[in-house]
């Protein structure tokens, strides 16, 4: 079914680009009554697509994702830069005999390499807000995708950990509590934590006694990124942690069904 939708999508994009300049093709996926490819007018905005697709009540709006073709180029550069920095850290670690750090950098690089460049924007796809707030009803682009997942049931801890941990979501449980349930890597930063919320917002929080921030409430589907220590990155790739969190924020939240 999904392959058929994608084939129709690309056919429609070709037709639109071939002369029907008054239309744009937008693919809608997930918890909507009418999934598939929509042919909308060239002046179409988000609300037009949301109404046509008929977003279902059980759609997880906080994790809904607008994948915008015009944002792909910048995110591709982010991915290339992140992979370069991870390669620098891995090579330097192996030359210095730090096999565990080299393994961690290589593992993270493999994980990043396997993730697509999505073009995700952080705009809201809540139909009520889009209708009431003119600034939220943005113009769509040809080839855009709108993804509406079902509500996730877990929180993921990744980054400088022994292995990624997928933990059950528990209301009011703090980010530091989830972090404590996932064995950290020896080269993990003990002072900081990045929180990637399902809407793509990224927060850097202090978790040590000297810099501890108030615990941030998490939403289902949040991802926690344990950064590599400053010592491991100093003079090599000092922006790597921020790049990693930023790239993960471009990845749509998996639905509860697809996570099984």
N, C-alpha and C positions, 0 to 999 in steps of 0.2 A: 504493500500500500504506500509506504513512504517513498519507495523508489519511483512509483508511478507519479506521485505528487511532484517529486523533484524533476522528473522528465518533463511533465507538463509545464512546470515552472520555467525551465530553461527554454522550452519551445516558445512560451509566451514572451519571455524576455527578448528572444530573437525577433519575434514578430513586432513587438513594440519598438525595438531599436531599428527595425527595418523600414519604418515609415509611419506607424501609427503614433506619432509624437504626442497626440493628445491623451495618451494613456500611459500608466505605469503598472508594472506587474509586481504584486506584493504577495509573498507566501505567508500563510498563517498556519501555525501548528499547535498541537496540544489540546488543552481543555477549552475548545470552542465548538459551537454547534455546526459550523460550516468550515472545516479545515480545507486547505488547498490553496490554489493560486487565485488571487483576485485581480481583475482588470479594472483599474480605477482611473479616473480622469487625471490629467497631468497636473492639476492643482490639488490633488487629493491630500488630505491630512489624516492624522492618526484616527480621529473620531470616525471618519468615513470607513476605515478598515475595521475598527472595533465594532461598529454597528453591523457591517456586512457579515463579519465572522460570528457575531453573537457570542461573546465571551461568557462561559458558564459560571454559575455561582461558586463551584468548587475550584476554580482556577486560583492558583497561588500568585496573587498580583504582585506581592513583594519580590517574587523571583521572576516575574515576567521580563522578557528580554527583547529589545529592539536591536536587531543586527543590521547595521547600516553600511552599505557598500562603500560610501565615501570615507568611512573611518578605518577601513581595512589597511590602507597603506601605512598609516602611522602605527597601527598595532603590529604590522609585520616588522617594521623597524624595531619596535620594542622587543619582539621575540628574538630577532637576530642579535640585538645587543645583549640580551639576557643570556643567550646561548654562548656568545663570545666570552662574556664575563665568567660564566661557569667553566668554560674550557680553560681560561687563564688560571682560575683557582685550582682546577683539577691537575693541570700540568705542573704548577708550582708546588702543589702538595706532594705529588709523586716524586719530584726532584728532591724535595726536602725530607723524604722518607715518612711522610704523614699519610700512610695508606688509608686510614679511616676517613680523613678529610677528602682525599681524592675520590674514594668510593662514594661519599655523600654527594659531592659535586657532580660526579658522573650519573648518579641515580636521579638527581634533580634535573639534569640536562635531558636524560631519557624521557622523563615525565613531561617536561616542557615541549620537547620535540614532538611528542605524540599528540599534543593539544592543537586544535585548529586556530587559525586567526579568524576571529568572528566578526569584528567590527561593532561589537556591542556598545550601545550608548547607555547612559544612566538615567534617561528620561522615564517618568512614570507611564505605565500603561493601564492604570486604573481608569476604567471608562467614565466613572463619575467625576473624578478630578479633571480628566481631559475635557469633559464637556463643560465643567464649571470654570476652569482656569484657561483663559485664552492662550497664555504663554505655554501651556502644556500641550496644546493641540498643534503640534509641529507638522511641517510638510514632509510627506514621505518621498523616498527616492526609488527610482526604478531598480528592481532587484532586491529590495529590502525584505527582511524576514521578521515576523513577530512570533514569539514563542511563549506559550502559556502553560507552564508545568503544573502538575498537581502538587499539593503541599508535601515537602520532604519530611522525613521522620528522624533525621540525624544531623550531627555536626561533625565536620571533618577537621582533624588536626594534621598538618603537613609541614614541610620545611625541614628544619634541622632536628629530625626525630629518627629513632631507630627504624621505624616503618610507619607509614600513614595509619592513623587511627580513625575509624568511622564509629562514632559513639552515638547512642540514642539521645535524641533531644529531650531535655527535661526543663520545663518552664522554670524561670528564675535562677537557673544554675549559671554560675559566673564563668567567664572565659578562663580564668585562672584555674578553676576546678576541672574544666575539660582538659586544660593543658597538663595538669598534674596526673591525669589518667593515661597519658601517652608518654612512654619512655623517651626521654630526650637523648639526642646524640651528644657525644663528648664535646663537640664543637658548637653546641647551641649557645645562643646569647642568653644569659640568665636574667637579663634586665628588661627586655622588651618583648612585645608580642604584637603581631599585626592581625587585625580582625577584618575579614572580608565579608560583609553582609550580603544577603541574597540579592539586593538591588544593585550590587556593584560598588557600594561605598566602602572605602578603605580607611581604617583607623589604626594609628600606632599608639599602643598603650604601655605605660610603665608597669612592671609586675614585681620589681624588687622592693625591698623595704625603703630604700632611699628615694625612689621615684614613683611609688605605687599610685596609680590613678584609681579613681572610683570605678568599680567594676561596671563594664558595659553590658547591657542586656543583649542577648543574642536572639536571633530569629532562627526558626527551623531552616536548615540548609546553609547556615553560616560556615565559613571556613576560617580556621585559625592557622596562621603561618608563623611558626617558630623560626626566628631569624638565625643566621649563622653569626658567630661571635665577631666582634670588631677586630679582634686579633687575627682571626683567620682571613679577613678580607683586607686588612690595612695595607695600603700601597698597591693594591691589585684591582679590587672591584668593590669599592666602598659603597656604591649605590645598588649593589646586587639585591639586597633584601627588599628594598622599596620596589625595584623592578619586578621581582618575583611576585610580590603581593599584587602589584598593579596588573600584571599579566593574568594572574588567576582570577582577578575581578572581571576580566573580559569573557570568562567562560560562563555560559548559562548554567543555572542550577538544575541538576538532574531531577526529574520527577520521581516520586516515590516508586512508581512502577518500574522506571528504567534503572533505578538503583538496586533493584532486587536481582 
